[in-house]
Amino acid sequence: MAGAAVAAVTERVGIRAGSVVAPLQDPLRIAEEWSVVDNISGGRAAVSFASGWHPHDFVLNPPGYNSRQEDVIAAMKTVRQLWRGEPVTRVNGLGKEIPVRVYPPPVQREPPMWLTSAGSTDTFRLAGEMGAGVLTHLVKQGVDVLAENIAVYREAFRTTACWRRPGGQCARTSPDLSVCSAPGTPRRGTRSPGCHRSGESG
């Protein structure tokens, strides 16, 4: 996979998937593949999850189209569980349920996660509630709408357990928001063409 190839020839850049359409894959496979990338990179892997939107994509999982919103949330929770070393139950070739874990174990205790949004306020809110970042774009939302969505995201993020340590100290000081502009609208000062990140310090 491309992430593993990039990880093998770099030392400092983050290796990120943007985006994995989670309803089309078993979370066990997502977790194990990106755990391999995490090992090769020395702990630089991160994943953005998407629910998918085009019906044709779901030829790989037709029943999953109508439940894609719920499935992406479930997948994120399962990947986090596996990443922490906790088992999940799967059925083996003999029809027997067995506990399975990812191998090799990842370097990072938890994978940095994003939820991909085309501009839905509900998705921004959900990402904040899950303690995840947001990967979005300006194709279907203007800057004003994006600003409103960011405010919703930040407010939801403050309610998560990962926002504060015991004693009220910020545990996560820079929730990430990655924004890609529409073609033909480059943004000044970006690190890569058409994209920038907005963070919030604690």
C-alpha positions as CSV (number, residue, x, y, z in Angstrom):
1,M,0.0,0.0,0.0
2,A,1.1,3.6,-0.6
3,G,1.3,4.5,3.1
4,A,3.8,1.7,3.8
5,A,5.9,2.8,0.8
6,V,6.0,6.4,1.9
7,A,6.7,5.4,5.5
8,A,9.8,3.4,4.4
9,V,11.5,6.3,2.7
10,T,10.6,9.2,5.1
11,E,11.5,10.0,8.7
12,R,9.4,12.9,10.0
13,V,6.2,13.4,7.8
14,G,2.9,12.0,9.0
15,I,1.5,9.1,7.0
16,R,-2.2,9.7,6.7
17,A,-5.1,8.0,5.0
18,G,-7.7,10.4,3.7
19,S,-10.0,8.8,3.5
20,V,-10.8,5.1,4.3
21,V,-14.4,4.4,3.3
22,A,-15.0,2.3,6.4
23,P,-18.3,0.6,5.5
24,L,-16.5,-1.2,2.6
25,Q,-13.9,-2.8,4.8
26,D,-13.7,-4.9,8.0
27,P,-12.3,-2.7,10.8
28,L,-9.9,-5.5,11.7
29,R,-8.3,-5.1,8.3
30,I,-8.1,-1.3,8.6
31,A,-6.5,-1.6,12.0
32,E,-4.0,-4.2,11.0
33,E,-2.9,-2.6,7.8
34,W,-2.4,0.8,9.4
35,S,-0.7,-0.8,12.4
36,V,1.9,-2.1,9.8
37,V,2.3,1.5,8.6
38,D,2.6,2.7,12.1
39,N,5.5,0.2,12.7
40,I,7.3,1.0,9.5
41,S,7.0,4.7,10.2
42,G,8.0,4.5,13.9
43,G,4.6,5.8,15.0
44,R,3.6,8.3,12.3
45,A,0.4,6.8,11.0
46,A,-3.1,8.4,11.1
47,V,-6.4,7.6,9.5
48,S,-9.4,9.6,8.3
49,F,-12.6,7.7,8.1
50,A,-15.4,8.3,5.6
51,S,-18.9,6.9,5.4
52,G,-18.9,6.9,1.5
53,W,-21.7,8.6,-0.5
54,H,-21.9,7.2,-4.1
55,P,-24.1,4.1,-4.4
56,H,-21.8,2.6,-7.1
57,D,-19.0,2.4,-4.6
58,F,-21.1,0.0,-2.5
59,V,-20.9,-2.8,-5.0
60,L,-18.4,-4.2,-2.5
61,N,-21.1,-4.1,0.3
62,P,-24.6,-3.3,-1.1
63,P,-26.4,-3.7,2.3
64,G,-24.0,-1.2,3.9
65,Y,-25.2,1.8,1.8
66,N,-28.2,2.5,4.0
67,S,-26.3,2.0,7.3
68,R,-23.1,3.7,6.2
69,Q,-23.4,6.5,8.8
70,E,-23.7,4.1,11.7
71,D,-21.1,1.8,10.2
72,V,-18.3,4.4,10.1
73,I,-18.8,5.3,13.7
74,A,-18.8,1.6,14.7
75,A,-15.6,1.1,12.6
76,M,-13.8,4.0,14.3
77,K,-14.6,2.6,17.8
78,T,-13.5,-0.9,16.8
79,V,-10.2,0.3,15.3
80,R,-9.5,2.2,18.5
81,Q,-10.3,-0.9,20.5
82,L,-8.0,-3.1,18.4
83,W,-5.3,-0.4,18.4
84,R,-5.2,-0.5,22.3
85,G,-4.6,-4.3,22.1
86,E,-8.1,-5.3,22.9
87,P,-9.6,-8.3,21.0
88,V,-12.6,-8.5,18.8
89,T,-14.6,-11.6,18.0
90,R,-14.7,-13.0,14.5
91,V,-15.8,-16.4,13.0
92,N,-13.0,-18.7,11.8
93,G,-13.1,-21.2,8.9
94,L,-14.7,-23.8,11.1
95,G,-17.6,-21.5,12.0
96,K,-16.3,-21.0,15.5
97,E,-16.1,-17.6,17.2
98,I,-12.6,-16.6,18.3
99,P,-11.0,-13.5,19.8
100,V,-8.5,-11.8,17.5
101,R,-6.0,-8.9,17.8
102,V,-4.0,-7.0,15.3
103,Y,-0.4,-8.0,14.6
104,P,2.1,-6.4,14.7
105,P,1.0,-4.2,17.7
106,P,1.0,-0.5,16.7
107,V,3.6,1.9,18.0
108,Q,1.1,4.6,19.1
109,R,-1.3,3.8,21.9
110,E,-4.2,5.2,19.9
111,P,-4.2,6.2,16.2
112,P,-4.8,9.9,15.4
113,M,-8.2,9.9,13.7
114,W,-10.3,12.2,11.5
115,L,-13.8,12.0,10.3
116,T,-14.3,13.1,6.7
117,S,-17.1,15.6,6.1
118,A,-18.5,17.2,2.9
119,G,-19.8,20.0,5.1
120,S,-22.5,18.5,7.2
121,T,-22.8,20.2,10.6
122,D,-23.8,16.9,12.2
123,T,-20.6,15.3,11.0
124,F,-18.5,18.1,12.5
125,R,-20.4,17.7,15.8
126,L,-20.0,14.0,15.8
127,A,-16.2,14.2,15.1
128,G,-15.9,16.6,18.1
129,E,-17.9,14.2,20.3
130,M,-15.7,11.3,19.4
131,G,-12.5,13.3,20.0
132,A,-11.5,13.0,16.4
133,G,-10.3,15.6,13.9
134,V,-12.2,16.6,10.7
135,L,-11.1,16.4,7.1
136,T,-13.2,18.6,4.9
137,H,-13.2,20.8,1.8
138,L,-14.7,24.0,0.5
139,V,-16.5,22.5,-2.5
140,K,-19.9,22.4,-0.9
141,Q,-19.6,24.9,1.8
142,G,-18.5,28.5,1.9
143,V,-16.0,30.0,4.4
144,D,-18.9,31.4,6.5
145,V,-20.5,28.0,6.8
146,L,-17.1,26.4,7.5
147,A,-16.6,28.9,10.4
148,E,-19.9,27.9,11.9
149,N,-19.1,24.2,11.5
150,I,-15.7,24.7,13.2
151,A,-17.4,26.4,16.1
152,V,-19.8,23.5,16.5
153,Y,-16.9,21.1,16.3
154,R,-14.9,22.8,19.0
155,E,-17.8,23.0,21.3
156,A,-18.5,19.3,20.9
157,F,-14.8,18.5,21.3
158,R,-14.7,20.2,24.7
159,T,-17.2,17.7,26.0
160,T,-14.9,14.7,25.3
161,A,-12.9,12.8,27.9
162,C,-9.7,13.4,25.9
163,W,-10.1,17.2,26.2
164,R,-9.0,17.4,29.8
165,R,-6.8,15.4,32.2
166,P,-7.7,15.1,35.9
167,G,-7.1,18.5,37.4
168,G,-8.5,20.4,34.5
169,Q,-5.4,20.4,32.3
170,C,-5.8,20.1,28.5
171,A,-4.9,16.7,27.4
172,R,-5.3,17.4,23.7
173,T,-4.2,20.9,22.8
174,S,-4.6,20.9,19.1
175,P,-7.6,19.2,17.6
176,D,-6.9,19.1,13.9
177,L,-9.1,20.4,11.1
178,S,-7.8,19.8,7.6
179,V,-9.4,21.9,4.9
180,C,-9.0,21.4,1.1
181,S,-10.1,24.3,-1.1
182,A,-11.9,23.8,-4.4
183,P,-9.8,23.5,-7.6
184,G,-8.7,26.9,-8.8
185,T,-8.8,28.6,-5.3
186,P,-5.3,28.1,-3.9
187,R,-4.8,29.3,-0.3
188,R,-1.9,31.5,0.7
189,G,0.6,29.9,3.2
190,T,-0.5,26.3,2.8
191,R,2.0,23.5,3.2
192,S,0.5,21.6,0.3
193,P,-1.5,22.9,-2.7
194,G,-5.1,23.7,-1.9
195,C,-5.0,22.5,1.8
196,H,-4.5,24.1,5.2
197,R,-5.0,23.1,8.8
198,S,-6.7,25.0,11.6
199,G,-6.0,24.1,15.2
200,E,-7.0,25.3,18.6
201,S,-4.4,25.5,21.4
202,G,-5.3,24.6,25.0
